[in-house]
Amino acid sequence: MMVLLALCALPTVVLAKRIPAPVVEPIVHNGVCYTVPNDKGTKGYVVASDPATGKQLWTKTIFRKCICPFLEHDVQWVFIKQMRLEDRRLVIVNERDKVYSLDLKTRKVKKLKDRTGEQTGPNKAAAGHVGMASRLAIRHH
């Protein structure tokens, strides 16, 4: 009986589709319009263009998402859901709540903490060990 119920539920899970990509409002700053096309779920990127002519000035990849070929592709896609201007950088948040900054002068991308406060990037492991060492030191004193 359980197997039959599981088999009946399987087609609905396999055929599940993702919701449409979020629409992110453009930002105009110092004569440049910054947009997020959200047209590829495997790559989040920003396009800089001239607001008067629409001519593309440059693009910058913020993150990439590898797709497992054995799973349905569209449910693995990750899109940018938010972009805001802070000083001379764009702060970009994706659907997995990973936060990135794009320096508008140097065009360098930096991975920041995610929205839950968890450290991301190469210092993640070191941050975890420091926290553990602090807890052990407190426990022994």
C-alpha positions in Angstrom: 0.0 0.0 0.0 2.8 2.4 0.9 4.7 1.6 -2.3 1.6 2.3 -4.3 1.1 5.7 -2.7 4.7 6.6 -3.2 4.5 5.6 -6.9 1.4 7.8 -7.3 3.1 10.8 -5.8 6.3 10.4 -7.9 5.0 11.9 -11.2 3.9 15.1 -9.5 7.3 15.5 -7.9 9.2 14.7 -11.1 7.1 17.2 -13.1 7.4 20.1 -10.7 8.5 23.3 -12.3 10.1 26.4 -10.7 8.4 29.7 -10.4 9.5 32.5 -12.9 12.7 34.3 -12.2 12.4 37.4 -10.0 12.2 40.8 -11.7 14.9 43.1 -10.3 14.5 46.8 -10.7 17.3 48.6 -12.6 19.6 51.1 -10.7 20.8 54.3 -12.4 24.0 55.7 -10.8 26.5 58.3 -12.2 25.1 58.1 -15.7 25.1 54.3 -15.9 22.1 51.9 -15.8 22.7 48.6 -14.0 20.3 45.7 -14.8 20.0 42.0 -13.9 18.6 40.1 -17.0 17.9 36.9 -15.0 17.7 35.1 -18.3 20.1 32.2 -17.4 19.6 30.2 -14.3 23.2 29.0 -14.5 24.8 32.4 -14.2 23.9 35.6 -12.3 25.2 38.7 -13.9 24.9 42.5 -14.1 24.7 44.5 -17.3 25.9 48.1 -17.3 24.5 50.3 -20.1 24.1 53.9 -21.1 20.6 55.0 -20.1 20.3 57.5 -22.9 21.2 55.2 -25.8 20.7 51.7 -24.2 24.2 50.8 -25.5 25.8 48.0 -23.4 29.0 49.2 -21.7 30.0 45.9 -19.9 28.7 42.8 -18.2 30.0 41.2 -15.0 29.3 37.6 -13.8 28.5 37.6 -10.1 28.1 33.8 -9.6 27.7 30.6 -11.5 25.5 27.6 -10.8 26.7 24.2 -11.9 23.8 21.9 -13.0 23.7 18.2 -12.2 22.8 16.5 -15.5 20.8 13.8 -13.7 18.3 16.2 -12.2 15.7 18.4 -13.9 17.6 21.6 -14.9 15.1 24.3 -14.2 14.6 23.4 -10.5 18.4 23.8 -10.0 18.6 27.3 -11.5 19.4 30.2 -9.1 18.6 33.8 -10.0 19.4 37.2 -8.5 16.4 38.4 -6.4 17.7 41.7 -5.1 20.1 44.5 -6.0 20.8 47.7 -4.2 23.3 50.5 -4.2 25.6 51.0 -1.2 28.3 53.7 -1.6 30.1 52.8 -4.8 29.1 49.2 -5.0 26.1 47.1 -5.8 25.0 44.6 -3.2 23.4 41.6 -4.9 21.4 38.8 -3.2 20.5 35.5 -5.0 17.6 33.1 -4.3 19.8 31.0 -2.0 20.4 34.2 0.1 24.0 34.4 -0.8 25.2 38.0 -0.8 27.8 39.5 -3.2 29.1 43.0 -3.7 30.2 44.4 -7.0 32.6 47.4 -6.8 31.5 49.7 -9.6 35.0 51.3 -10.0 37.1 48.1 -10.1 34.3 45.7 -11.1 35.6 43.2 -8.6 33.0 40.8 -7.1 33.3 39.8 -3.5 31.2 37.1 -1.7 29.8 38.5 1.6 28.0 36.8 4.4 24.7 35.2 3.5 21.5 36.6 5.0 21.6 34.1 7.9 24.9 35.6 9.0 26.9 32.5 8.0 30.3 33.3 6.8 30.8 32.4 3.1 34.0 32.1 1.1 37.5 30.9 2.0 37.3 32.1 5.7 34.2 30.0 6.5 36.2 27.0 7.9 38.5 29.3 9.9 35.5 31.2 11.3 34.0 27.9 12.5 37.2 26.8 14.2 37.5 30.1 16.1 34.0 29.8 17.4 34.6 26.2 18.6 37.9 27.3 20.3 36.1 30.1 22.1 33.4 27.7 23.4 36.0 25.2 24.6 38.0 27.9 26.3 34.9 29.2 28.1 33.9 25.7 29.1 37.3 25.0 30.8 37.5 28.2 32.8 
